[in-house]
Amino acid sequence: MKNRKNQYIQALVALILLVLAVFIFDLPKTSSFIIIGVILLINVLVFELFYFGNKNKK
């Protein structure tokens, strides 16, 4: 469980860096945040379903 928490903290740091990059480089904010949100949701969903799902079956 501790490993899982560390991975989510790393993902949160990466998300904060992406948001900072959007503001620093003055990218279009609405479309950028929608894309980041969709990618984040898909990534977490796939990670939870396949990575941890296979670990628990052993």
PDBQT receptor file of N, H, CA, C and O in Angstrom, charges set to zero:
ATOM      1  N   MET A   1       0.819  -1.195   0.000  1.00  0.00    +0.000 N 
ATOM      2  CA  MET A   1       0.000   0.000   0.000  1.00  0.00    +0.000 C 
ATOM      3  C   MET A   1       0.864   1.260   0.000  1.00  0.00    +0.000 C 
ATOM      4  O   MET A   1       0.510   2.267  -0.613  1.00  0.00    +0.000 OA
ATOM      5  N   LYS A   2       1.988   1.192   0.688  1.00  0.00    +0.000 N 
ATOM      6  H   LYS A   2       2.276   0.374   1.186  1.00  0.00    +0.000 HD
ATOM      7  CA  LYS A   2       2.864   2.359   0.744  1.00  0.00    +0.000 C 
ATOM      8  C   LYS A   2       3.440   2.661  -0.638  1.00  0.00    +0.000 C 
ATOM      9  O   LYS A   2       3.601   3.826  -1.003  1.00  0.00    +0.000 OA
ATOM     10  N   ASN A   3       3.751   1.616  -1.407  1.00  0.00    +0.000 N 
ATOM     11  H   ASN A   3       3.621   0.670  -1.110  1.00  0.00    +0.000 HD
ATOM     12  CA  ASN A   3       4.264   1.783  -2.761  1.00  0.00    +0.000 C 
ATOM     13  C   ASN A   3       3.221   2.472  -3.641  1.00  0.00    +0.000 C 
ATOM     14  O   ASN A   3       3.551   3.333  -4.456  1.00  0.00    +0.000 OA
ATOM     15  N   ARG A   4       1.980   2.086  -3.468  1.00  0.00    +0.000 N 
ATOM     16  H   ARG A   4       1.711   1.386  -2.806  1.00  0.00    +0.000 HD
ATOM     17  CA  ARG A   4       0.886   2.678  -4.245  1.00  0.00    +0.000 C 
ATOM     18  C   ARG A   4       0.746   4.166  -3.921  1.00  0.00    +0.000 C 
ATOM     19  O   ARG A   4       0.534   4.984  -4.816  1.00  0.00    +0.000 OA
ATOM     20  N   LYS A   5       0.866   4.511  -2.640  1.00  0.00    +0.000 N 
ATOM     21  H   LYS A   5       1.038   3.847  -1.913  1.00  0.00    +0.000 HD
ATOM     22  CA  LYS A   5       0.757   5.914  -2.227  1.00  0.00    +0.000 C 
ATOM     23  C   LYS A   5       1.885   6.739  -2.834  1.00  0.00    +0.000 C 
ATOM     24  O   LYS A   5       1.662   7.865  -3.280  1.00  0.00    +0.000 OA
ATOM     25  N   ASN A   6       3.091   6.188  -2.853  1.00  0.00    +0.000 N 
ATOM     26  H   ASN A   6       3.273   5.274  -2.491  1.00  0.00    +0.000 HD
ATOM     27  CA  ASN A   6       4.228   6.891  -3.452  1.00  0.00    +0.000 C 
ATOM     28  C   ASN A   6       4.017   7.130  -4.935  1.00  0.00    +0.000 C 
ATOM     29  O   ASN A   6       4.385   8.185  -5.452  1.00  0.00    +0.000 OA
ATOM     30  N   GLN A   7       3.431   6.167  -5.621  1.00  0.00    +0.000 N 
ATOM     31  H   GLN A   7       3.132   5.311  -5.201  1.00  0.00    +0.000 HD
ATOM     32  CA  GLN A   7       3.176   6.323  -7.048  1.00  0.00    +0.000 C 
ATOM     33  C   GLN A   7       2.140   7.417  -7.309  1.00  0.00    +0.000 C 
ATOM     34  O   GLN A   7       2.264   8.169  -8.275  1.00  0.00    +0.000 OA
ATOM     35  N   TYR A   8       1.124   7.509  -6.453  1.00  0.00    +0.000 N 
ATOM     36  H   TYR A   8       1.024   6.898  -5.668  1.00  0.00    +0.000 HD
ATOM     37  CA  TYR A   8       0.134   8.577  -6.613  1.00  0.00    +0.000 C 
ATOM     38  C   TYR A   8       0.731   9.937  -6.297  1.00  0.00    +0.000 C 
ATOM     39  O   TYR A   8       0.372  10.928  -6.933  1.00  0.00    +0.000 OA
ATOM     40  N   ILE A   9       1.631  10.005  -5.331  1.00  0.00    +0.000 N 
ATOM     41  H   ILE A   9       1.922   9.200  -4.814  1.00  0.00    +0.000 HD
ATOM     42  CA  ILE A   9       2.299  11.269  -5.026  1.00  0.00    +0.000 C 
ATOM     43  C   ILE A   9       3.164  11.702  -6.206  1.00  0.00    +0.000 C 
ATOM     44  O   ILE A   9       3.193  12.884  -6.548  1.00  0.00    +0.000 OA
ATOM     45  N   GLN A  10       3.866  10.763  -6.826  1.00  0.00    +0.000 N 
ATOM     46  H   GLN A  10       3.842   9.803  -6.547  1.00  0.00    +0.000 HD
ATOM     47  CA  GLN A  10       4.674  11.077  -8.006  1.00  0.00    +0.000 C 
ATOM     48  C   GLN A  10       3.786  11.556  -9.151  1.00  0.00    +0.000 C 
ATOM     49  O   GLN A  10       4.154  12.486  -9.867  1.00  0.00    +0.000 OA
ATOM     50  N   ALA A  11       2.633  10.940  -9.329  1.00  0.00    +0.000 N 
ATOM     51  H   ALA A  11       2.334  10.184  -8.747  1.00  0.00    +0.000 HD
ATOM     52  CA  ALA A  11       1.711  11.367 -10.379  1.00  0.00    +0.000 C 
ATOM     53  C   ALA A  11       1.173  12.769 -10.094  1.00  0.00    +0.000 C 
ATOM     54  O   ALA A  11       0.985  13.562 -11.017  1.00  0.00    +0.000 OA
ATOM     55  N   LEU A  12       0.927  13.074  -8.829  1.00  0.00    +0.000 N 
ATOM     56  H   LEU A  12       1.080  12.430  -8.079  1.00  0.00    +0.000 HD
ATOM     57  CA  LEU A  12       0.458  14.406  -8.460  1.00  0.00    +0.000 C 
ATOM     58  C   LEU A  12       1.516  15.465  -8.739  1.00  0.00    +0.000 C 
ATOM     59  O   LEU A  12       1.197  16.554  -9.215  1.00  0.00    +0.000 OA
ATOM     60  N   VAL A  13       2.768  15.151  -8.444  1.00  0.00    +0.000 N 
ATOM     61  H   VAL A  13       3.027  14.266  -8.056  1.00  0.00    +0.000 HD
ATOM     62  CA  VAL A  13       3.864  16.083  -8.725  1.00  0.00    +0.000 C 
ATOM     63  C   VAL A  13       3.982  16.307 -10.234  1.00  0.00    +0.000 C 
ATOM     64  O   VAL A  13       4.179  17.436 -10.684  1.00  0.00    +0.000 OA
ATOM     65  N   ALA A  14       3.861  15.232 -11.010  1.00  0.00    +0.000 N 
ATOM     66  H   ALA A  14       3.701  14.315 -10.644  1.00  0.00    +0.000 HD
ATOM     67  CA  ALA A  14       3.929  15.358 -12.464  1.00  0.00    +0.000 C 
ATOM     68  C   ALA A  14       2.775  16.216 -12.982  1.00  0.00    +0.000 C 
ATOM     69  O   ALA A  14       2.966  17.017 -13.897  1.00  0.00    +0.000 OA
ATOM     70  N   LEU A  15       1.594  16.058 -12.414  1.00  0.00    +0.000 N 
ATOM     71  H   LEU A  15       1.439  15.407 -11.670  1.00  0.00    +0.000 HD
ATOM     72  CA  LEU A  15       0.442  16.862 -12.823  1.00  0.00    +0.000 C 
ATOM     73  C   LEU A  15       0.664  18.338 -12.493  1.00  0.00    +0.000 C 
ATOM     74  O   LEU A  15       0.330  19.211 -13.294  1.00  0.00    +0.000 OA
ATOM     75  N   ILE A  16       1.219  18.615 -11.332  1.00  0.00    +0.000 N 
ATOM     76  H   ILE A  16       1.490  17.906 -10.681  1.00  0.00    +0.000 HD
ATOM     77  CA  ILE A  16       1.509  20.006 -10.958  1.00  0.00    +0.000 C 
ATOM     78  C   ILE A  16       2.517  20.617 -11.921  1.00  0.00    +0.000 C 
ATOM     79  O   ILE A  16       2.387  21.778 -12.308  1.00  0.00    +0.000 OA
ATOM     80  N   LEU A  17       3.518  19.839 -12.308  1.00  0.00    +0.000 N 
ATOM     81  H   LEU A  17       3.624  18.896 -11.994  1.00  0.00    +0.000 HD
ATOM     82  CA  LEU A  17       4.503  20.338 -13.273  1.00  0.00    +0.000 C 
ATOM     83  C   LEU A  17       3.854  20.621 -14.633  1.00  0.00    +0.000 C 
ATOM     84  O   LEU A  17       4.197  21.606 -15.287  1.00  0.00    +0.000 OA
ATOM     85  N   LEU A  18       2.936  19.777 -15.053  1.00  0.00    +0.000 N 
ATOM     86  H   LEU A  18       2.657  18.977 -14.522  1.00  0.00    +0.000 HD
ATOM     87  CA  LEU A  18       2.231  20.014 -16.315  1.00  0.00    +0.000 C 
ATOM     88  C   LEU A  18       1.395  21.292 -16.256  1.00  0.00    +0.000 C 
ATOM     89  O   LEU A  18       1.378  22.070 -17.210  1.00  0.00    +0.000 OA
ATOM     90  N   VAL A  19       0.713  21.503 -15.151  1.00  0.00    +0.000 N 
ATOM     91  H   VAL A  19       0.728  20.871 -14.376  1.00  0.00    +0.000 HD
ATOM     92  CA  VAL A  19      -0.093  22.716 -14.997  1.00  0.00    +0.000 C 
ATOM     93  C   VAL A  19       0.804  23.945 -15.001  1.00  0.00    +0.000 C 
ATOM     94  O   VAL A  19       0.471  24.956 -15.620  1.00  0.00    +0.000 OA
ATOM     95  N   LEU A  20       1.933  23.867 -14.316  1.00  0.00    +0.000 N 
ATOM     96  H   LEU A  20       2.203  23.046 -13.813  1.00  0.00    +0.000 HD
ATOM     97  CA  LEU A  20       2.881  24.986 -14.319  1.00  0.00    +0.000 C 
ATOM     98  C   LEU A  20       3.395  25.269 -15.728  1.00  0.00    +0.000 C 
ATOM     99  O   LEU A  20       3.538  26.427 -16.118  1.00  0.00    +0.000 OA
ATOM    100  N   ALA A  21       3.671  24.215 -16.489  1.00  0.00    +0.000 N 
ATOM    101  H   ALA A  21       3.554  23.274 -16.172  1.00  0.00    +0.000 HD
ATOM    102  CA  ALA A  21       4.146  24.394 -17.857  1.00  0.00    +0.000 C 
ATOM    103  C   ALA A  21       3.095  25.098 -18.710  1.00  0.00    +0.000 C 
ATOM    104  O   ALA A  21       3.436  25.925 -19.556  1.00  0.00    +0.000 OA
ATOM    105  N   VAL A  22       1.812  24.772 -18.493  1.00  0.00    +0.000 N 
ATOM    106  H   VAL A  22       1.535  24.100 -17.806  1.00  0.00    +0.000 HD
ATOM    107  CA  VAL A  22       0.732  25.424 -19.238  1.00  0.00    +0.000 C 
ATOM    108  C   VAL A  22       0.738  26.923 -18.963  1.00  0.00    +0.000 C 
ATOM    109  O   VAL A  22       0.597  27.728 -19.884  1.00  0.00    +0.000 OA
ATOM    110  N   PHE A  23       0.901  27.298 -17.697  1.00  0.00    +0.000 N 
ATOM    111  H   PHE A  23       1.016  26.644 -16.948  1.00  0.00    +0.000 HD
ATOM    112  CA  PHE A  23       0.891  28.721 -17.358  1.00  0.00    +0.000 C 
ATOM    113  C   PHE A  23       2.180  29.431 -17.756  1.00  0.00    +0.000 C 
ATOM    114  O   PHE A  23       2.139  30.573 -18.212  1.00  0.00    +0.000 OA
ATOM    115  N   ILE A  24       3.321  28.769 -17.590  1.00  0.00    +0.000 N 
ATOM    116  H   ILE A  24       3.355  27.841 -17.220  1.00  0.00    +0.000 HD
ATOM    117  CA  ILE A  24       4.604  29.406 -17.923  1.00  0.00    +0.000 C 
ATOM    118  C   ILE A  24       4.717  29.674 -19.418  1.00  0.00    +0.000 C 
ATOM    119  O   ILE A  24       5.137  30.757 -19.823  1.00  0.00    +0.000 OA
ATOM    120  N   PHE A  25       4.349  28.703 -20.233  1.00  0.00    +0.000 N 
ATOM    121  H   PHE A  25       4.008  27.823 -19.903  1.00  0.00    +0.000 HD
ATOM    122  CA  PHE A  25       4.477  28.856 -21.684  1.00  0.00    +0.000 C 
ATOM    123  C   PHE A  25       3.232  29.480 -22.316  1.00  0.00    +0.000 C 
ATOM    124  O   PHE A  25       3.157  29.613 -23.537  1.00  0.00    +0.000 OA
ATOM    125  N   ASP A  26       2.261  29.862 -21.490  1.00  0.00    +0.000 N 
ATOM    126  H   ASP A  26       2.323  29.754 -20.498  1.00  0.00    +0.000 HD
ATOM    127  CA  ASP A  26       1.044  30.537 -21.934  1.00  0.00    +0.000 C 
ATOM    128  C   ASP A  26       0.325  29.750 -23.037  1.00  0.00    +0.000 C 
ATOM    129  O   ASP A  26      -0.039  30.292 -24.081  1.00  0.00    +0.000 OA
ATOM    130  N   LEU A  27       0.138  28.469 -22.771  1.00  0.00    +0.000 N 
ATOM    131  H   LEU A  27       0.434  28.029 -21.923  1.00  0.00    +0.000 HD
ATOM    132  CA  LEU A  27      -0.590  27.612 -23.705  1.00  0.00    +0.000 C 
ATOM    133  C   LEU A  27      -2.091  27.856 -23.548  1.00  0.00    +0.000 C 
ATOM    134  O   LEU A  27      -2.527  28.395 -22.531  1.00  0.00    +0.000 OA
ATOM    135  N   PRO A  28      -2.872  27.468 -24.537  1.00  0.00    +0.000 N 
ATOM    136  CA  PRO A  28      -4.335  27.610 -24.400  1.00  0.00    +0.000 C 
ATOM    137  C   PRO A  28      -4.826  26.790 -23.208  1.00  0.00    +0.000 C 
ATOM    138  O   PRO A  28      -4.670  25.569 -23.185  1.00  0.00    +0.000 OA
ATOM    139  N   LYS A  29      -5.405  27.444 -22.241  1.00  0.00    +0.000 N 
ATOM    140  H   LYS A  29      -5.531  28.436 -22.259  1.00  0.00    +0.000 HD
ATOM    141  CA  LYS A  29      -5.673  26.795 -20.968  1.00  0.00    +0.000 C 
ATOM    142  C   LYS A  29      -6.847  25.817 -20.999  1.00  0.00    +0.000 C 
ATOM    143  O   LYS A  29      -6.737  24.723 -20.445  1.00  0.00    +0.000 OA
ATOM    144  N   THR A  30      -7.935  26.168 -21.611  1.00  0.00    +0.000 N 
ATOM    145  H   THR A  30      -8.024  27.057 -22.061  1.00  0.00    +0.000 HD
ATOM    146  CA  THR A  30      -9.114  25.301 -21.575  1.00  0.00    +0.000 C 
ATOM    147  C   THR A  30      -8.825  23.958 -22.239  1.00  0.00    +0.000 C 
ATOM    148  O   THR A  30      -9.071  22.904 -21.654  1.00  0.00    +0.000 OA
ATOM    149  N   SER A  31      -8.313  24.000 -23.438  1.00  0.00    +0.000 N 
ATOM    150  H   SER A  31      -8.113  24.857 -23.914  1.00  0.00    +0.000 HD
ATOM    151  CA  SER A  31      -8.060  22.736 -24.136  1.00  0.00    +0.000 C 
ATOM    152  C   SER A  31      -6.927  21.964 -23.471  1.00  0.00    +0.000 C 
ATOM    153  O   SER A  31      -6.967  20.734 -23.431  1.00  0.00    +0.000 OA
ATOM    154  N   SER A  32      -5.935  22.645 -22.959  1.00  0.00    +0.000 N 
ATOM    155  H   SER A  32      -5.903  23.644 -22.992  1.00  0.00    +0.000 HD
ATOM    156  CA  SER A  32      -4.823  21.958 -22.304  1.00  0.00    +0.000 C 
ATOM    157  C   SER A  32      -5.289  21.221 -21.046  1.00  0.00    +0.000 C 
ATOM    158  O   SER A  32      -4.894  20.079 -20.808  1.00  0.00    +0.000 OA
ATOM    159  N   PHE A  33      -6.136  21.884 -20.237  1.00  0.00    +0.000 N 
ATOM    160  H   PHE A  33      -6.456  22.811 -20.430  1.00  0.00    +0.000 HD
ATOM    161  CA  PHE A  33      -6.609  21.238 -19.015  1.00  0.00    +0.000 C 
ATOM    162  C   PHE A  33      -7.558  20.086 -19.318  1.00  0.00    +0.000 C 
ATOM    163  O   PHE A  33      -7.576  19.093 -18.590  1.00  0.00    +0.000 OA
ATOM    164  N   ILE A  34      -8.337  20.205 -20.370  1.00  0.00    +0.000 N 
ATOM    165  H   ILE A  34      -8.323  21.012 -20.961  1.00  0.00    +0.000 HD
ATOM    166  CA  ILE A  34      -9.220  19.098 -20.753  1.00  0.00    +0.000 C 
ATOM    167  C   ILE A  34      -8.387  17.900 -21.188  1.00  0.00    +0.000 C 
ATOM    168  O   ILE A  34      -8.680  16.769 -20.800  1.00  0.00    +0.000 OA
ATOM    169  N   ILE A  35      -7.361  18.135 -21.982  1.00  0.00    +0.000 N 
ATOM    170  H   ILE A  35      -7.123  19.053 -22.297  1.00  0.00    +0.000 HD
ATOM    171  CA  ILE A  35      -6.496  17.050 -22.445  1.00  0.00    +0.000 C 
ATOM    172  C   ILE A  35      -5.769  16.412 -21.273  1.00  0.00    +0.000 C 
ATOM    173  O   ILE A  35      -5.698  15.186 -21.184  1.00  0.00    +0.000 OA
ATOM    174  N   ILE A  36      -5.226  17.229 -20.368  1.00  0.00    +0.000 N 
ATOM    175  H   ILE A  36      -5.284  18.225 -20.440  1.00  0.00    +0.000 HD
ATOM    176  CA  ILE A  36      -4.532  16.698 -19.188  1.00  0.00    +0.000 C 
ATOM    177  C   ILE A  36      -5.493  15.869 -18.344  1.00  0.00    +0.000 C 
ATOM    178  O   ILE A  36      -5.126  14.796 -17.865  1.00  0.00    +0.000 OA
ATOM    179  N   GLY A  37      -6.716  16.354 -18.156  1.00  0.00    +0.000 N 
ATOM    180  H   GLY A  37      -7.014  17.226 -18.545  1.00  0.00    +0.000 HD
ATOM    181  CA  GLY A  37      -7.698  15.619 -17.363  1.00  0.00    +0.000 C 
ATOM    182  C   GLY A  37      -8.074  14.286 -17.978  1.00  0.00    +0.000 C 
ATOM    183  O   GLY A  37      -8.159  13.280 -17.274  1.00  0.00    +0.000 OA
ATOM    184  N   VAL A  38      -8.299  14.265 -19.275  1.00  0.00    +0.000 N 
ATOM    185  H   VAL A  38      -8.230  15.082 -19.848  1.00  0.00    +0.000 HD
ATOM    186  CA  VAL A  38      -8.655  13.016 -19.954  1.00  0.00    +0.000 C 
ATOM    187  C   VAL A  38      -7.508  12.013 -19.879  1.00  0.00    +0.000 C 
ATOM    188  O   VAL A  38      -7.731  10.836 -19.595  1.00  0.00    +0.000 OA
ATOM    189  N   ILE A  39      -6.291  12.469 -20.131  1.00  0.00    +0.000 N 
ATOM    190  H   ILE A  39      -6.110  13.425 -20.362  1.00  0.00    +0.000 HD
ATOM    191  CA  ILE A  39      -5.137  11.572 -20.062  1.00  0.00    +0.000 C 
ATOM    192  C   ILE A  39      -4.954  11.044 -18.651  1.00  0.00    +0.000 C 
ATOM    193  O   ILE A  39      -4.651   9.865 -18.470  1.00  0.00    +0.000 OA
ATOM    194  N   LEU A  40      -5.132  11.896 -17.645  1.00  0.00    +0.000 N 
ATOM    195  H   LEU A  40      -5.378  12.854 -17.793  1.00  0.00    +0.000 HD
ATOM    196  CA  LEU A  40      -4.989  11.477 -16.259  1.00  0.00    +0.000 C 
ATOM    197  C   LEU A  40      -6.028  10.429 -15.892  1.00  0.00    +0.000 C 
ATOM    198  O   LEU A  40      -5.693   9.429 -15.257  1.00  0.00    +0.000 OA
ATOM    199  N   LEU A  41      -7.283  10.640 -16.279  1.00  0.00    +0.000 N 
ATOM    200  H   LEU A  41      -7.555  11.452 -16.795  1.00  0.00    +0.000 HD
ATOM    201  CA  LEU A  41      -8.333   9.671 -15.978  1.00  0.00    +0.000 C 
ATOM    202  C   LEU A  41      -8.078   8.317 -16.640  1.00  0.00    +0.000 C 
ATOM    203  O   LEU A  41      -8.237   7.270 -16.012  1.00  0.00    +0.000 OA
ATOM    204  N   ILE A  42      -7.687   8.347 -17.895  1.00  0.00    +0.000 N 
ATOM    205  H   ILE A  42      -7.558   9.198 -18.405  1.00  0.00    +0.000 HD
ATOM    206  CA  ILE A  42      -7.408   7.098 -18.605  1.00  0.00    +0.000 C 
ATOM    207  C   ILE A  42      -6.218   6.386 -17.975  1.00  0.00    +0.000 C 
ATOM    208  O   ILE A  42      -6.231   5.166 -17.815  1.00  0.00    +0.000 OA
ATOM    209  N   ASN A  43      -5.196   7.149 -17.622  1.00  0.00    +0.000 N 
ATOM    210  H   ASN A  43      -5.185   8.140 -17.752  1.00  0.00    +0.000 HD
ATOM    211  CA  ASN A  43      -4.001   6.558 -17.024  1.00  0.00    +0.000 C 
ATOM    212  C   ASN A  43      -4.315   5.887 -15.688  1.00  0.00    +0.000 C 
ATOM    213  O   ASN A  43      -3.881   4.760 -15.448  1.00  0.00    +0.000 OA
ATOM    214  N   VAL A  44      -5.055   6.556 -14.825  1.00  0.00    +0.000 N 
ATOM    215  H   VAL A  44      -5.407   7.472 -15.019  1.00  0.00    +0.000 HD
ATOM    216  CA  VAL A  44      -5.397   5.983 -13.520  1.00  0.00    +0.000 C 
ATOM    217  C   VAL A  44      -6.295   4.770 -13.701  1.00  0.00    +0.000 C 
ATOM    218  O   VAL A  44      -6.117   3.762 -13.017  1.00  0.00    +0.000 OA
ATOM    219  N   LEU A  45      -7.245   4.853 -14.602  1.00  0.00    +0.000 N 
ATOM    220  H   LEU A  45      -7.389   5.672 -15.157  1.00  0.00    +0.000 HD
ATOM    221  CA  LEU A  45      -8.156   3.734 -14.834  1.00  0.00    +0.000 C 
ATOM    222  C   LEU A  45      -7.408   2.499 -15.326  1.00  0.00    +0.000 C 
ATOM    223  O   LEU A  45      -7.611   1.401 -14.809  1.00  0.00    +0.000 OA
ATOM    224  N   VAL A  46      -6.558   2.673 -16.308  1.00  0.00    +0.000 N 
ATOM    225  H   VAL A  46      -6.393   3.566 -16.728  1.00  0.00    +0.000 HD
ATOM    226  CA  VAL A  46      -5.786   1.545 -16.839  1.00  0.00    +0.000 C 
ATOM    227  C   VAL A  46      -4.845   0.998 -15.779  1.00  0.00    +0.000 C 
ATOM    228  O   VAL A  46      -4.707  -0.217 -15.638  1.00  0.00    +0.000 OA
ATOM    229  N   PHE A  47      -4.201   1.877 -15.040  1.00  0.00    +0.000 N 
ATOM    230  H   PHE A  47      -4.313   2.864 -15.154  1.00  0.00    +0.000 HD
ATOM    231  CA  PHE A  47      -3.263   1.457 -14.002  1.00  0.00    +0.000 C 
ATOM    232  C   PHE A  47      -3.974   0.643 -12.925  1.00  0.00    +0.000 C 
ATOM    233  O   PHE A  47      -3.472  -0.400 -12.505  1.00  0.00    +0.000 OA
ATOM    234  N   GLU A  48      -5.140   1.110 -12.476  1.00  0.00    +0.000 N 
ATOM    235  H   GLU A  48      -5.548   1.957 -12.817  1.00  0.00    +0.000 HD
ATOM    236  CA  GLU A  48      -5.884   0.404 -11.436  1.00  0.00    +0.000 C 
ATOM    237  C   GLU A  48      -6.423  -0.927 -11.936  1.00  0.00    +0.000 C 
ATOM    238  O   GLU A  48      -6.360  -1.927 -11.222  1.00  0.00    +0.000 OA
ATOM    239  N   LEU A  49      -6.949  -0.950 -13.144  1.00  0.00    +0.000 N 
ATOM    240  H   LEU A  49      -7.001  -0.137 -13.724  1.00  0.00    +0.000 HD
ATOM    241  CA  LEU A  49      -7.573  -2.172 -13.642  1.00  0.00    +0.000 C 
ATOM    242  C   LEU A  49      -6.558  -3.259 -13.978  1.00  0.00    +0.000 C 
ATOM    243  O   LEU A  49      -6.754  -4.423 -13.628  1.00  0.00    +0.000 OA
ATOM    244  N   PHE A  50      -5.487  -2.887 -14.650  1.00  0.00    +0.000 N 
ATOM    245  H   PHE A  50      -5.328  -1.941 -14.934  1.00  0.00    +0.000 HD
ATOM    246  CA  PHE A  50      -4.575  -3.902 -15.151  1.00  0.00    +0.000 C 
ATOM    247  C   PHE A  50      -3.378  -4.145 -14.247  1.00  0.00    +0.000 C 
ATOM    248  O   PHE A  50      -3.031  -5.300 -13.998  1.00  0.00    +0.000 OA
ATOM    249  N   TYR A  51      -2.743  -3.110 -13.754  1.00  0.00    +0.000 N 
ATOM    250  H   TYR A  51      -3.025  -2.172 -13.956  1.00  0.00    +0.000 HD
ATOM    251  CA  TYR A  51      -1.524  -3.301 -12.961  1.00  0.00    +0.000 C 
ATOM    252  C   TYR A  51      -1.840  -3.895 -11.595  1.00  0.00    +0.000 C 
ATOM    253  O   TYR A  51      -1.295  -4.941 -11.240  1.00  0.00    +0.000 OA
ATOM    254  N   PHE A  52      -2.710  -3.249 -10.821  1.00  0.00    +0.000 N 
ATOM    255  H   PHE A  52      -3.153  -2.400 -11.110  1.00  0.00    +0.000 HD
ATOM    256  CA  PHE A  52      -3.029  -3.760  -9.492  1.00  0.00    +0.000 C 
ATOM    257  C   PHE A  52      -3.970  -4.945  -9.564  1.00  0.00    +0.000 C 
ATOM    258  O   PHE A  52      -3.973  -5.777  -8.656  1.00  0.00    +0.000 OA
ATOM    259  N   GLY A  53      -4.767  -5.048 -10.615  1.00  0.00    +0.000 N 
ATOM    260  H   GLY A  53      -4.765  -4.373 -11.352  1.00  0.00    +0.000 HD
ATOM    261  CA  GLY A  53      -5.639  -6.194 -10.778  1.00  0.00    +0.000 C 
ATOM    262  C   GLY A  53      -4.852  -7.479 -10.947  1.00  0.00    +0.000 C 
ATOM    263  O   GLY A  53      -5.231  -8.509 -10.390  1.00  0.00    +0.000 OA
ATOM    264  N   ASN A  54      -3.766  -7.441 -11.702  1.00  0.00    +0.000 N 
ATOM    265  H   ASN A  54      -3.458  -6.604 -12.154  1.00  0.00    +0.000 HD
ATOM    266  CA  ASN A  54      -2.933  -8.626 -11.895  1.00  0.00    +0.000 C 
ATOM    267  C   ASN A  54      -2.133  -8.951 -10.652  1.00  0.00    +0.000 C 
ATOM    268  O   ASN A  54      -1.863 -10.125 -10.397  1.00  0.00    +0.000 OA
ATOM    269  N   LYS A  55      -1.745  -7.966  -9.874  1.00  0.00    +0.000 N 
ATOM    270  H   LYS A  55      -1.964  -7.012 -10.081  1.00  0.00    +0.000 HD
ATOM    271  CA  LYS A  55      -0.975  -8.202  -8.651  1.00  0.00    +0.000 C 
ATOM    272  C   LYS A  55      -1.823  -8.916  -7.609  1.00  0.00    +0.000 C 
ATOM    273  O   LYS A  55      -1.321  -9.792  -6.904  1.00  0.00    +0.000 OA
ATOM    274  N   ASN A  56      -3.097  -8.559  -7.498  1.00  0.00    +0.000 N 
ATOM    275  H   ASN A  56      -3.505  -7.848  -8.070  1.00  0.00    +0.000 HD
ATOM    276  CA  ASN A  56      -3.970  -9.136  -6.481  1.00  0.00    +0.000 C 
ATOM    277  C   ASN A  56      -4.395 -10.552  -6.814  1.00  0.00    +0.000 C 
ATOM    278  O   ASN A  56      -4.801 -11.290  -5.917  1.00  0.00    +0.000 OA
ATOM    279  N   LYS A  57      -4.317 -10.954  -8.066  1.00  0.00    +0.000 N 
ATOM    280  H   LYS A  57      -3.987 -10.354  -8.795  1.00  0.00    +0.000 HD
ATOM    281  CA  LYS A  57      -4.736 -12.302  -8.466  1.00  0.00    +0.000 C 
ATOM    282  C   LYS A  57      -3.707 -13.360  -8.148  1.00  0.00    +0.000 C 
ATOM    283  O   LYS A  57      -4.038 -14.546  -8.126  1.00  0.00    +0.000 OA
ATOM    284  N   LYS A  58      -2.477 -12.975  -7.903  1.00  0.00    +0.000 N 
ATOM    285  H   LYS A  58      -2.208 -12.013  -7.921  1.00  0.00    +0.000 HD
ATOM    286  CA  LYS A  58      -1.420 -13.966  -7.646  1.00  0.00    +0.000 C 
ATOM    287  C   LYS A  58      -1.563 -14.580  -6.287  1.00  0.00    +0.000 C 
ATOM    288  O   LYS A  58      -0.759 -15.432  -5.907  1.00  0.00    +0.000 OA
TER     289      LYS A  58
